[in-house]
């Protein structure tokens, strides 16, 4: 039961997400609340609530303790929470102090713990041990390395003994001399989802994505409290969910509820990168634009692709079994096996670090990839927003932010970490000072910030259908051909009626241009796929 403008309603308030994310001086935030009746969301409100009263945000879809909503669409709605004066008195001062700390926090306020509102991120520098390990995997002596870099062997030796500090200039020179090392690690987005409280799905397609609406299939859905879904090419790679318009039977007026969520899956991000290329935009431009429409990240996956095979998943799993690792999260899980590939997860939503054998995963699906091992940062809600804040509001590159997070939250060692070390007040410092790091993990985190954040635009394709036909259907077709039934097959193919999903897939596959901006551009996507360095100005070709 809730009171809306003094009128009791038999609704259950459901939290649908935040729509304003920077705390104002009044410590008020704007959230979206759905009114649930008989297991359906019948109304939604964007309401202002006290951040002090609200405390920690509930999960999307959970009930929220709102007692009363007052206001109007014109002046805005305000909500009062079910909380006693005594509770308020006991918690207000401490919560206010925490919120003030949050407002004043400096670099990398992201990924705060439940009891710690602010946190500094650690940064790892490329050191002497990293250089020795690079020489080892390059199979290069000090002499050959020195000749390649056009420096003396004595200089290399001073770097490796720690007598001379390794500079950024030297590291750039090293990567320039060994391109296979410079291209061994890449960072890219692998999942993006955004909520837009004031838009419909068609407005997101037209104004935010700027894609051609006729390439989307409209269909009903009951997922995530929504009633309508718009799917690019009829597939769940790029899709938007919102509320379908409802006609009032008495007045015949059409009621359109606002609020929508955009989903870009792993494949969807690659497809949308084609659209970004057609519009001469990069991800940075897109997210800045999305925020103009009050877009809020609900999930962001950042993938670190190890193309060299620097990380060995068997070694990482062995390190877990032997307690040769430290994680800021207390929870971890191991899945898979040696033959099919391992996956290890650290943490739970809203922040997970995941490492897995990407090459074996793709091979099991019948695909090939040049990525050996992948490490993912899966960030939800505010954790994703904090990363985006840091990237958009500062000069820091996304790769630097990504590897600083990785180094701060996960560390592997060559030796076992003792129980006493884990009980130390400064656990991480104690471990790094006394236990030798795992060379591959140390190099990954130190070298990673010098790698590229890339876009890899791809066209919509029917590759999965073709692969299935080749593997499962062609042998049967060969039998029919040899037994004289080929004519019937050809006739059936020519007369079959495609579903709406298949029609959209055909259209999206055959159309070279998918955006509204493509009419002014001349981009040949028949050429081999190229990657684009996101950090270059205007997304110039890498």
GIBELJO-V351395 format. One record per residue. N is the residue number from 1. RES is the residue in one small letter. PSI is psi in radians with two decimals (none if undefined). OMEGA is omega as a letter, one per 30 degrees, with the letter a starting at -180 (999 if undefined). BURIAL is I if it has 16 or more other C-alpha atoms within 10 Angstrom, else O. Layout:
N_RES_PSI_OMEGA_BURIAL, N_RES_PSI_OMEGA_BURIAL
This chain:
1_x_2.35_l_O, 2_x_2.60_l_I, 3_x_2.18_l_I, 4_x_1.97_a_I, 5_x_0.91_l_O, 6_x_0.16_l_O, 7_x_2.04_a_O, 8_x_2.38_l_O, 9_x_2.46_a_O, 10_x_0.85_a_O, 11_x_2.68_l_I, 12_x_2.03_a_I, 13_x_2.29_a_I, 14_x_2.32_l_I, 15_x_2.18_a_I, 16_x_0.10_l_I, 17_x_2.92_l_I, 18_x_2.58_l_I, 19_x_-0.13_l_I, 20_x_2.26_a_I, 21_x_-0.24_l_O, 22_x_2.24_a_O, 23_x_2.28_l_O, 24_x_2.99_l_O, 25_x_-0.47_a_O, 26_x_-0.06_a_O, 27_x_0.68_l_O, 28_x_2.46_l_I, 29_x_2.76_a_I, 30_x_2.20_a_I, 31_x_2.81_l_I, 32_x_2.31_a_I, 33_x_2.28_l_I, 34_x_2.52_l_I, 35_x_1.95_a_I, 36_x_2.25_l_I, 37_x_2.11_a_O, 38_x_0.80_l_O, 39_x_0.33_l_O, 40_x_2.53_l_O, 41_x_1.97_a_I, 42_x_-0.37_l_O, 43_x_2.72_l_O, 44_x_2.58_l_I, 45_x_2.41_l_I, 46_x_1.92_a_I, 47_x_2.58_l_I, 48_x_2.27_l_I, 49_x_2.79_l_I, 50_x_2.17_l_I, 51_x_-0.50_l_I, 52_x_-0.80_l_I, 53_x_-0.70_a_I, 54_x_-0.65_a_I, 55_x_-2.35_a_O, 56_x_2.36_a_O, 57_x_2.37_l_O, 58_x_2.93_l_O, 59_x_2.58_l_O, 60_x_2.31_a_I, 61_x_-0.20_l_O, 62_x_2.74_l_O, 63_x_2.61_l_I, 64_x_2.41_a_I, 65_x_1.10_l_I, 66_x_2.27_a_I, 67_x_-0.56_a_I, 68_x_2.49_l_I, 69_x_2.28_l_I, 70_x_2.69_l_O, 71_x_-2.84_a_O, 72_x_2.95_l_O, 73_x_-0.58_a_O, 74_x_-0.83_a_O, 75_x_-0.21_a_O, 76_x_2.77_a_O, 77_x_2.54_l_I, 78_x_2.58_a_I, 79_x_2.53_l_I, 80_x_2.37_a_I, 81_x_2.69_l_O, 82_x_1.58_a_O, 83_x_2.29_a_O, 84_x_2.80_l_O, 85_x_-0.64_a_O, 86_x_-0.75_l_O, 87_x_-0.78_l_O, 88_x_-0.76_a_O, 89_x_-0.67_a_O, 90_x_-0.57_a_O, 91_x_-0.33_a_O, 92_x_-0.80_a_O, 93_x_-0.75_a_O, 94_x_-0.72_l_O, 95_x_-0.65_l_I, 96_x_-0.74_l_I, 97_x_-0.73_l_O, 98_x_-0.72_a_I, 99_x_-0.65_l_I, 100_x_-0.71_l_O, 101_x_-0.74_a_O, 102_x_-0.73_a_I, 103_x_-0.54_a_I, 104_x_-0.03_a_O, 105_x_2.57_a_O, 106_x_-2.30_a_O, 107_x_2.37_l_O, 108_x_1.14_l_I, 109_x_-0.10_a_I, 110_x_2.89_l_I, 111_x_0.67_l_I, 112_x_2.61_l_I, 113_x_3.03_a_O, 114_x_-0.61_a_O, 115_x_-0.04_a_O, 116_x_2.06_a_O, 117_x_-0.44_a_I, 118_x_2.66_a_I, 119_x_2.34_l_I, 120_x_2.49_l_O, 121_x_2.53_l_I, 122_x_2.62_l_O, 123_x_2.29_a_I, 124_x_2.28_l_I, 125_x_2.62_l_I, 126_x_2.13_a_I, 127_x_-3.01_a_I, 128_x_-0.74_a_I, 129_x_-0.64_l_I, 130_x_-0.71_a_I, 131_x_-0.72_l_I, 132_x_-0.72_a_I, 133_x_-0.63_l_O, 134_x_-0.77_l_I, 135_x_-0.66_a_O, 136_x_-0.80_a_O, 137_x_-0.37_l_O, 138_x_-0.15_a_O, 139_x_0.82_a_O, 140_x_2.42_l_O, 141_x_2.97_l_O, 142_x_-0.66_a_I, 143_x_-0.85_a_O, 144_x_-0.64_l_O, 145_x_-0.75_a_I, 146_x_-0.74_l_I, 147_x_-0.72_a_O, 148_x_-0.64_a_O, 149_x_-0.08_a_I, 150_x_0.82_l_O, 151_x_3.06_a_O, 152_x_2.73_l_O, 153_x_-0.56_l_I, 154_x_-0.61_l_O, 155_x_-0.78_l_O, 156_x_-0.74_a_I, 157_x_-0.70_l_I, 158_x_-0.64_l_O, 159_x_-0.76_a_I, 160_x_-0.38_l_I, 161_x_-0.13_a_O, 162_x_0.04_l_O, 163_x_-0.56_l_O, 164_x_2.28_a_O, 165_x_2.43_l_O, 166_x_2.11_a_I, 167_x_2.88_l_O, 168_x_-0.61_a_O, 169_x_-0.74_l_O, 170_x_-0.73_a_O, 171_x_-0.70_l_O, 172_x_-0.68_l_O, 173_x_-0.68_l_O, 174_x_-0.79_a_I, 175_x_-0.58_l_I, 176_x_-0.57_a_O, 177_x_-0.44_a_O, 178_x_1.44_a_O, 179_x_-0.51_l_O, 180_x_-0.52_l_O, 181_x_-0.71_a_I, 182_x_-0.49_a_I, 183_x_0.19_a_O, 184_x_-0.41_a_I, 185_x_2.33_l_I, 186_x_2.64_l_I, 187_x_2.38_l_I, 188_x_2.80_l_I, 189_x_2.49_l_I, 190_x_-0.15_l_I, 191_x_2.36_l_I, 192_x_2.26_l_I, 193_x_2.41_a_I, 194_x_2.46_l_I, 195_x_2.49_l_I, 196_x_1.82_a_I, 197_x_-0.37_a_I, 198_x_0.13_a_I, 199_x_2.80_l_I, 200_x_2.98_a_I, 201_x_-0.68_a_I, 202_x_-0.56_l_I, 203_x_-0.64_l_O, 204_x_-0.77_l_I, 205_x_-0.80_a_I, 206_x_-0.73_a_O, 207_x_-0.64_a_O, 208_x_-0.95_l_I, 209_x_-0.58_a_I, 210_x_0.75_l_I, 211_x_2.88_l_I, 212_x_2.11_a_I, 213_x_-0.53_a_I, 214_x_-0.11_l_O, 215_x_-0.01_a_I, 216_x_2.48_l_I, 217_x_2.22_l_I, 218_x_2.28_a_I, 219_x_2.75_l_O, 220_x_2.71_l_O, 221_x_2.80_l_I, 222_x_0.23_a_O, 223_x_2.58_l_O, 224_x_0.56_l_O, 225_x_0.05_a_I, 226_x_2.92_a_I, 227_x_-0.16_a_I, 228_x_2.58_l_I, 229_x_2.37_l_I, 230_x_2.01_a_I, 231_x_2.17_l_I, 232_x_2.20_a_I, 233_x_0.33_l_I, 234_x_0.11_a_I, 235_x_2.73_a_I, 236_x_1.14_l_I, 237_x_-0.92_l_I, 238_x_1.99_l_I, 239_x_2.69_a_I, 240_x_2.35_l_I, 241_x_2.40_l_I, 242_x_-2.77_a_I, 243_x_2.18_l_I, 244_x_2.50_l_I, 245_x_2.50_a_O, 246_x_2.26_a_O, 247_x_2.26_l_O, 248_x_2.07_a_O, 249_x_-0.41_a_O, 250_x_-0.79_a_O, 251_x_-0.22_a_O, 252_x_0.14_l_O, 253_x_2.53_a_O, 254_x_2.14_l_O, 255_x_2.10_l_O, 256_x_1.95_l_O, 257_x_2.47_l_I, 258_x_2.84_a_I, 259_x_2.16_a_I, 260_x_2.76_l_I, 261_x_2.29_l_I, 262_x_2.35_l_I, 263_x_2.22_l_I, 264_x_1.90_l_I, 265_x_-3.05_l_I, 266_x_-0.86_l_I, 267_x_-0.60_a_I, 268_x_-0.61_l_I, 269_x_-0.68_l_I, 270_x_-0.72_l_I, 271_x_-0.73_a_I, 272_x_-0.46_l_I, 273_x_-0.45_l_I, 274_x_-0.73_l_I, 275_x_-0.71_l_I, 276_x_-0.72_l_I, 277_x_-0.74_l_I, 278_x_-0.54_a_I, 279_x_0.11_a_I, 280_x_0.73_l_O, 281_x_2.80_l_I, 282_x_-3.13_a_I, 283_x_-0.67_l_I, 284_x_-0.80_l_I, 285_x_-0.75_a_O, 286_x_-0.81_a_O, 287_x_-0.63_l_I, 288_x_-0.69_l_O, 289_x_-0.74_a_O, 290_x_-0.62_a_I, 291_x_-0.45_l_O, 292_x_-0.46_l_O, 293_x_0.33_l_I, 294_x_0.59_l_I, 295_x_2.40_a_I, 296_x_2.20_l_I, 297_x_2.25_l_I, 298_x_-0.35_l_I, 299_x_2.44_l_I, 300_x_2.08_l_I, 301_x_2.18_l_I, 302_x_2.10_a_I, 303_x_2.32_l_I, 304_x_1.93_a_I, 305_x_2.02_l_I, 306_x_1.74_a_I, 307_x_-0.23_a_I, 308_x_-0.43_a_O, 309_x_0.52_l_I, 310_x_-0.73_l_I, 311_x_2.39_l_I, 312_x_2.01_a_I, 313_x_-0.56_l_I, 314_x_-0.68_l_I, 315_x_-0.66_l_O, 316_x_-0.75_l_I, 317_x_-0.70_l_I, 318_x_-0.69_l_O, 319_x_-0.65_l_I, 320_x_-0.77_a_I, 321_x_-0.55_a_O, 322_x_0.16_l_O, 323_x_0.71_l_I, 324_x_0.92_l_I, 325_x_2.78_l_I, 326_x_2.32_l_I, 327_x_2.41_l_I, 328_x_-0.52_l_O, 329_x_2.48_a_O, 330_x_-0.17_a_O, 331_x_2.47_l_O, 332_x_2.79_a_O, 333_x_2.58_l_O, 334_x_2.31_l_I, 335_x_2.72_l_O, 336_x_-2.81_a_O, 337_x_3.11_a_O, 338_x_-0.71_a_O, 339_x_-0.81_a_O, 340_x_-0.22_l_O, 341_x_2.53_a_I, 342_x_2.66_l_I, 343_x_2.29_l_I, 344_x_2.33_l_I, 345_x_2.37_l_I, 346_x_2.13_l_I, 347_x_3.06_l_I, 348_x_2.89_l_O, 349_x_2.36_g_O, 350_x_0.17_l_I, 351_x_2.09_a_I, 352_x_2.38_l_I, 353_x_2.22_a_I, 354_x_2.35_l_I, 355_x_2.36_a_I, 356_x_2.86_a_I, 357_x_1.65_a_I, 358_x_-0.68_a_I, 359_x_-0.77_l_I, 360_x_-0.64_l_I, 361_x_-0.80_l_I, 362_x_-0.65_l_O, 363_x_-0.65_l_O, 364_x_-0.41_l_O, 365_x_-0.02_a_O, 366_x_0.29_a_O, 367_x_2.87_l_O, 368_x_2.61_l_O, 369_x_2.65_l_O, 370_x_0.01_l_O, 371_x_2.19_l_I, 372_x_-1.02_a_I, 373_x_2.51_l_I, 374_x_2.39_l_I, 375_x_2.22_a_I, 376_x_2.47_l_I, 377_x_1.98_l_I, 378_x_1.95_a_I, 379_x_2.36_a_I, 380_x_2.63_l_I, 381_x_-2.22_a_I, 382_x_-0.55_l_I, 383_x_-0.74_l_I, 384_x_-0.72_a_I, 385_x_-0.66_a_I, 386_x_-0.69_l_I, 387_x_-0.78_l_I, 388_x_-0.71_l_I, 389_x_-0.83_a_O, 390_x_-0.66_a_I, 391_x_-0.76_a_I, 392_x_-0.56_a_I, 393_x_-0.10_a_O, 394_x_3.00_l_O, 395_x_-0.07_a_O, 396_x_2.39_l_O, 397_x_2.68_a_I, 398_x_-0.63_l_I, 399_x_-0.66_l_I, 400_x_-0.77_l_I, 401_x_-0.78_a_I, 402_x_-0.83_a_I, 403_x_-0.45_l_I, 404_x_-0.68_l_I, 405_x_-0.82_a_I, 406_x_-0.81_a_I, 407_x_-0.65_a_I, 408_x_-0.57_a_I, 409_x_-0.18_a_I, 410_x_2.39_a_I, 411_x_2.31_l_I, 412_x_2.58_a_I, 413_x_2.90_l_I, 414_x_-0.51_a_O, 415_x_2.78_l_I, 416_x_2.47_l_I, 417_x_2.16_a_I, 418_x_2.71_l_O, 419_x_-0.66_a_O, 420_x_-0.62_l_O, 421_x_-0.64_l_I, 422_x_-0.33_l_O, 423_x_-0.08_a_O, 424_x_2.61_l_O, 425_x_-0.59_l_O, 426_x_1.24_a_O, 427_x_-0.92_a_O, 428_x_-0.78_l_I, 429_x_-0.72_a_O, 430_x_-0.76_a_I, 431_x_-0.82_a_I, 432_x_-0.50_a_O, 433_x_-0.40_a_O, 434_x_-0.32_a_O, 435_x_2.27_a_I, 436_x_2.32_a_I, 437_x_2.78_l_I, 438_x_2.07_a_I, 439_x_-0.76_a_I, 440_x_-0.75_a_I, 441_x_-0.71_l_I, 442_x_-0.74_l_I, 443_x_-0.73_l_I, 444_x_-0.83_a_I, 445_x_-0.54_l_I, 446_x_-0.67_a_I, 447_x_-0.42_a_I, 448_x_-0.66_a_I, 449_x_-0.24_l_I, 450_x_-0.03_a_I, 451_x_3.13_a_I, 452_x_2.52_l_I, 453_x_2.00_a_I, 454_x_2.70_l_I, 455_x_2.46_a_I, 456_x_1.29_a_I, 457_x_2.37_l_I, 458_x_2.68_l_I, 459_x_2.70_l_I, 460_x_2.39_a_I, 461_x_2.91_l_O, 462_x_0.54_a_O, 463_x_-0.73_a_O, 464_x_-0.66_l_O, 465_x_-0.77_a_O, 466_x_-0.76_a_O, 467_x_-0.73_l_O, 468_x_-0.72_l_O, 469_x_-0.81_a_O, 470_x_-0.70_a_O, 471_x_-0.66_a_O, 472_x_-0.47_a_O, 473_x_-0.68_a_O, 474_x_-0.76_l_O, 475_x_-0.71_l_O, 476_x_-0.68_l_O, 477_x_-0.66_l_I, 478_x_-0.69_l_O, 479_x_-0.79_a_O, 480_x_-0.66_l_O, 481_x_-0.77_a_O, 482_x_-0.33_a_O, 483_x_0.20_l_O, 484_x_0.33_a_O, 485_x_0.25_a_O, 486_x_-0.63_a_O, 487_x_-0.74_l_O, 488_x_-0.63_l_O, 489_x_-0.81_a_O, 490_x_-0.73_a_O, 491_x_-0.70_l_O, 492_x_-0.70_l_O, 493_x_-0.72_a_O, 494_x_-0.40_a_O, 495_x_-0.14_a_O, 496_x_2.49_l_O, 497_x_2.18_a_O, 498_x_2.58_l_O, 499_x_2.95_l_O, 500_x_-0.69_l_O, 501_x_-0.78_a_I, 502_x_-0.65_l_I, 503_x_-0.75_l_I, 504_x_-0.64_l_I, 505_x_-0.73_l_I, 506_x_-0.81_a_I, 507_x_-0.81_a_I, 508_x_-0.51_a_I, 509_x_-0.69_a_I, 510_x_-0.37_l_O, 511_x_2.16_l_O, 512_x_-0.61_a_I, 513_x_2.28_a_I, 514_x_-0.10_a_I, 515_x_2.93_l_I, 516_x_-0.41_a_I, 517_x_-0.20_a_I, 518_x_-0.35_a_I, 519_x_-0.44_a_O, 520_x_-0.10_a_O, 521_x_2.70_l_O, 522_x_1.57_a_O, 523_x_2.19_a_O, 524_x_1.81_l_O, 525_x_0.10_l_O, 526_x_-0.29_l_O, 527_x_2.80_l_O, 528_x_2.53_a_O, 529_x_2.32_l_O, 530_x_2.70_l_O, 531_x_2.65_a_I, 532_x_2.31_a_I, 533_x_1.96_a_I, 534_x_-0.53_a_I, 535_x_-0.22_l_I, 536_x_2.58_l_O, 537_x_2.27_a_O, 538_x_0.39_l_O, 539_x_0.74_l_I, 540_x_2.72_a_O, 541_x_2.32_a_O, 542_x_none_999_O
